[in-house]
């Protein structure tokens, strides 16, 4: 028995054990003659929780992601088994938690998920864990982060939270196979720009193209992550309370954007006949002040959340600008139908082809669902509308529960939008998806 198998057997035998396994395949249907699988992945999550007594708890989380698309680019790689079905192992929530060293005090250290905010799926005040956009149909997924978290409730109506995160992690983007984005311009595009520049100087078209052809074009990317120095760590806190029917909180976080700001720089030297293009990419340092509220009035769930973000000056163009994100919504169940609707002024979370410098937009997000046949069948129609440009994302779901803990899904994904709209980059990504999940 290998060491890994021995450790796994010990964990299963001495700890609480749970998790889930899911698989889903996407068939892109924008053009039937070229229909193909655009995303196909199996994910398995395992969580171990040893019994350490009443005062201490712990968790070890492991996630495996299996990609069935072979990563083979030459005959010489046919003997490398790992390339036929690549497997990625990720560390999930892994922490040690101490309960009530003082009454009402909880201390947690390790890799953990800390969720702030009251809205559904999109939370402007939630700025601890990096978004995980790697699953195209899951817009609110987050990856756990290494941090120290303190939760203290000296009385029932007052809670205080403090947290510090020493390491920065960026958002995880969707695979290039599902959505290809050209972040850097091609040499042909830059050379055409030179032609237009010469035409602007009054040079005739033939001469302009001849001159542009003599230039050497260099393309580079200057990508910078925040330094992992203590003075540049992410930290913050929030106060929360309950008043009448309202849950209220106010928060402050000093951190970074999870998506980079991109600034192109072009230097043209006529003496040496060179054009140097550099795309500078960095993560803006920000202070985010937020507040949220939630209540249940006559069976209607209500929530509102807002965050004001101020970037440090001197980082780059636009980084010092203030940004405001606001979301509010409600949910209600009537005659078995569940309705959830929200209005968002801000950036849509599916930020696959955007940088953090993209302007805020206005969206309506809504979903209507109902269960049938003793809750064995769920029908759901949901999506989002870009109010400013009229673009649309529509995601219908048919989910069957053939047995406890088993789910079978038939999902659609329809995107439409003109150039400049939130979903324009996804206009050709209409898909039909089949999936299954088992929880244990």
N, C-alpha and C positions, 0 to 999 in steps of 0.2 A: 504494500500500500504506500502510495506517495505521501510526502509530507503534507501537501495541500489536501489530499483526501482525508488524512488523519485529522487535521485541524477542522475540516468541515464536519466530520463525524462527531468530534468533541463538541463543537458549537451546537449542532442539532440536538445532541443528547443532553446538554446542560442549559439550554437557553430556549426562550420563547422563539418560535420560528414562523415566519410568514412571508408573503410576497405575491407576485403575480407574473404571469407570462402572457405577452400579447404579440400578435403578428398581424400585419396589414399589407396589402398590395394595392398599388394605384395603377389603373389603366388610363392613360391619357387618350382622350377621345376627340380632340379638336379636329383632327383629320383622320377619318376612318381608314384610309389607305395606308396611313403611317402610324396607326395606333400601336402603342408600346408601353411596357411597364416603366414608370418614371420614378417610383419609390417602392421599395419592398424591404421590410426590415422586421426582424423578430427581436423582442426585448424581454429580458428576464430580470426581475428585481427580487433580491433576497434580503430579508431583514432578520437579524438575530438580536434578541433582547434577553441577556442573562438575568437571572434572579439574584439581585444583590441586596435585597432587604428593602425596608421602607424608606430609608434615608437617601439611598443612592440608586440611580438607574443608569442604564447605558444602552447604546445601540451600535450595531455594526451593519452597515448597508453596502451591498454590492450590486452592481448592475452590469449585465452583459448585453451587448448589442451585436447582432449577427446580420451581416450584409451579404445576401446571396449573389450579388453581382461580382464576378471574378475580376480581380485587379491584376490582369496579365497583359503585358505589352510586348513580350518577346517569347520565342520558343524556349529560350534558356530558362524561363521562369516556370515552365510546366512541371518541374519537380518540386516546387515550393508550395506545399499543401496550404499554408496560411493565406496564399493569394487567391485560392479557389473560393473560399467562403470566409472572408475576413471577420474576425471577432474582436471587439473592443471591450475591455473591462474598465469600468468606472467605479470610483468609490462614492457611495451614496452617503446618507446621513450617518456619521460615525462620531459619537460624542459620549461624554460622561456628564451626568447631571446630578447635582446635590440638592435635595429637597429639605427646606425648613431648617437650615443651620441656625437661622433666626425665624420666628413665626412669620409666615407670609413671604419668605425669601427663597428664590430658586436660582441656582448658579449652573450655567451650562457652558462647557468648553469643548470645542471640537468642530467637526464639519457638520453644519446644521442649516435648516431652513427656518428663517425668521420672516413671518408674514405680517405686514402692517396694511391697514386699509379695510374699508367696509364694502367697496363696490365688488361686482361680480367680474372676475377674470382680469380686468384692467384696473390697476391701482397706482395712481400717481405718487402716493406716499410710500410705496413699497420699493425701497432702493437698496436692499441688502444683498439679495441673491441675483446672479446674472441670469437673464432670460435664456431659455433653450428653445430656439426656433427650428431645431433639427427635424422635428416631426411637423410636416406642413399643416396638419389639421389640428394641432394643439398650440393655441396661441398664448396660453398663460403658464406654460411649463417654466420651472426655474431649476437651476442647479444649486446644490448646497455649497456653502462657503465655510472656510475656516474662520471662526470668530469666537469671542467670549461674549456671553449674553447674560445679563442680570435682570430678573423680574422680581419686583418687590411690591407687595400689596399689604401695607400696614393696617388698612381697614378695608371693609368690603367695597366701599364706594370710591376707592382711590387705588390706582396702580401706576407704578413707575417702571420703565424699561430703559436700560443702558446697554450699548453694544459697541464693540470695537473689532474691526476686521483688518488684519495687518497685510494681507495679500490681495492684489487686484486680479479679478478674472473678468474677461470680456464676455459679451453675449455669444452664444453658439449659433452659427448661421445654418441655414438649410443646405443640404448637399448640392453641389454644383450640377449634378445630374438632374435634379428637380427644377432648379432655376439657375441658369447661367447668367452671370453679370460680368460685364467687361469693366473692371475698375480702372484699368489703364488704357489710354488710347493706343491705337496701332500706329506703326510708322507711316502707313499710307494716309491716315487721317491727319497726322501732324504735318506731313509734306504738303497735303492739300491746303492746310492752314498757311504754310509758307507761300504757296501760290497766291492765295487771296491777299496776303500781306504785300506781295510785290505788285499785284494788280492795283492795290490801294495807293501805291507810289506812282502810278501812271504807266507802269511797264505793260507792254502788250502781252496777250495771253501766251503766245508761243515762247516768248523770251522768259516770261515768268516761270513757266513750267521747266524750261531748260535750266534756269538759275536754281530753282528749288531742287532739281535732280542732282546738283553738285554738292548739296549739303549733307553732312553726316549727322544723323539723328540718334541721340542717346535717350533712353527711357529708363527711369529709375523710380523706386518706391522707398520713401523714408517713413518706416512704420515704427512708432514709439509707444511702448507700454509705460504706465506709471511706475516709477521706481518703488521698490519694496522697502522704503525707509519708514521708520516709525512716524516721523513727522508728516508723512504723506499717506498714512493709513486712513481708512474710512471709519468714522465714528459718529455716534449720535444717540438720541434718546427720545422718549415720548412719555407723556402723562395721559392717563385714561381714567374715565369716571363714568358713572351712571347717574342720570338725572331724570326723574319722572319716567317717561317711556323711552328715553334716548340713551344710547351708548355714544360717548363723545371721547375724542382724543386729539391731542396736538403733538406735533413731532418736529424734530430737526435732525438732518443728516448732513454730514460733511463728507462728500465722496466724489465719484466720477460718473460721467456718462458711460453706459455700457456699450455704446456704439461709437466708433471714431468720427471725428470731424476731419474732412479731407480738404486740403488746400493745394491746388496745382500751382506750380512755378515753372515758367518758361523763360529760358535765357538764350537769346540768339546772338551769336558772334559772327559778324560779317567778315572779320579779318581772317578767322580760321575756318569759316563756312561750317559752323556747327550749330545745332540746336539741341539744348539740353532740357528735357522735360523731367520734372521731379514731382511726384505726388506725395505731399507731406500729410501723414495721418497720425493723429494723436487723440487721446481721451481727455476731454475737458474736465477740469477740476470745478466742482460746483458745491454750493450750499443750498439745500432743499428744505424749505419750511412748509409743513403740511398740516391739514386738519381733516377730520372725517366725523361723520355722524350716521347713526343707524337707529331705526325704530320699527315697531310693528304696531300699526294702528288699524283696528277693526279687521284684522286678518290680512292686511296689506303690508308687505315688507317694503320699507323705504330706506334709501341710503344716499349719501352725498359725500364727495371727497374732492379735495383740491390741494394743489401743491404749487408753490412759487419757487422757481429755481433761478439762482443768480450765479453766473459763471465768473471766475477770476479774470481780471483784465491781464492783457499781455501774453496770453497763450496763443492766440491766433485770431484771425478775422471772424467775428461773430460769437466768439466764446464768452465774451463779457455781457452778452445780451441777457435780459431777464426773460424767463419763459413761464407761462401759467398753463396748467392743465387742470381741467375740471370735469368730473363725471358725476352724474346723478341718475337714479333709476328706481324701479319698483318691481316687485313680483307678487303674483296673486294666483290662487287656485280656485276655480269655479267649475262645478259640475264635472270634476275630473280633469279639466284642462288647466295646465300650468302655463302662465304667461310671464315672461321676463323681458323687460325693456329698459334701455339705458341711452342717455345722451352723453357724448364725449366731445369735449373741446380739447384737442391735444393730438399727439401722434399715435397712429394706429399701431398695435403691438407687432403686427406682421411686417416688421421693418427690414425686409429682405434685400431690397434694392436701394435703400436709403441710407444716409448717414445721419448723425445726430443733429446736423444743421438744417434738416428739412423743416419747413414751417408747420405750425399746428394747423389742423383741419377740424371740421365739424362732422361728426358721425352719429348715426342712430344704429344701435345694436339691439336686436330683438330675437326672441325664440318662443315658439309655441309648441307644447308637447302634450301627449296623452298616452296613458297605458291602457291596454286592452287584454282580454282573456286572462283574468286573474293576475294582472301585472306581468304576464309573460311576454308581451309584445309592446314596444315603445315606438311611437311615431313622433318625429321631431322635425320642425322646419325652423331654421335659424339662419342668421346672416347679419351683414352690416352694409350700410349705405353711406357713401361719401356725399354729404349734403351739398358741398360746394361745387363738386364736379359731376355728381350724378352717377358715379361708378358704384358697382355692387359686388358683394361676395355672398353667395347663397350656398348653404350647406345643409341639405336634407339628410336625415338619418332614419333608417329602419333598424331597430335593434331587437333581437329575439333572445330570450333567456330560456334555453331548453332545459337547464338544470340550475340548481343553486350554484352560484359562483362562476357560471359559464355565460359568456356573452358572444353573440354572433352579429356582426354589423354589415349592413349594406349602406354605404355613404356616397353622396354625390358632392362634387365641388365645382361650382360655376362662378367664374369671375368675368366681369365686363367693365370696361372703362376706357375713356379716351386718353390721349397723351396728356400727361400732367396730373392725372388723377391718382388716387391712392392705390388702386388695383390695376393700373395700366400695365405694369410689368407682368401681371399674371393673366392677361387677357387670353393667352393661348393655352392656359393650364387647366382647361375643363377636364374633369376626371370622374371615374367611377371607382370606388374603393371597396374591397372586401376585407373584413378583419375578424379576428377572434381573440378572446381574452379569458384567462382562467385565473381566479384569485384563490389564494389559500393562506 
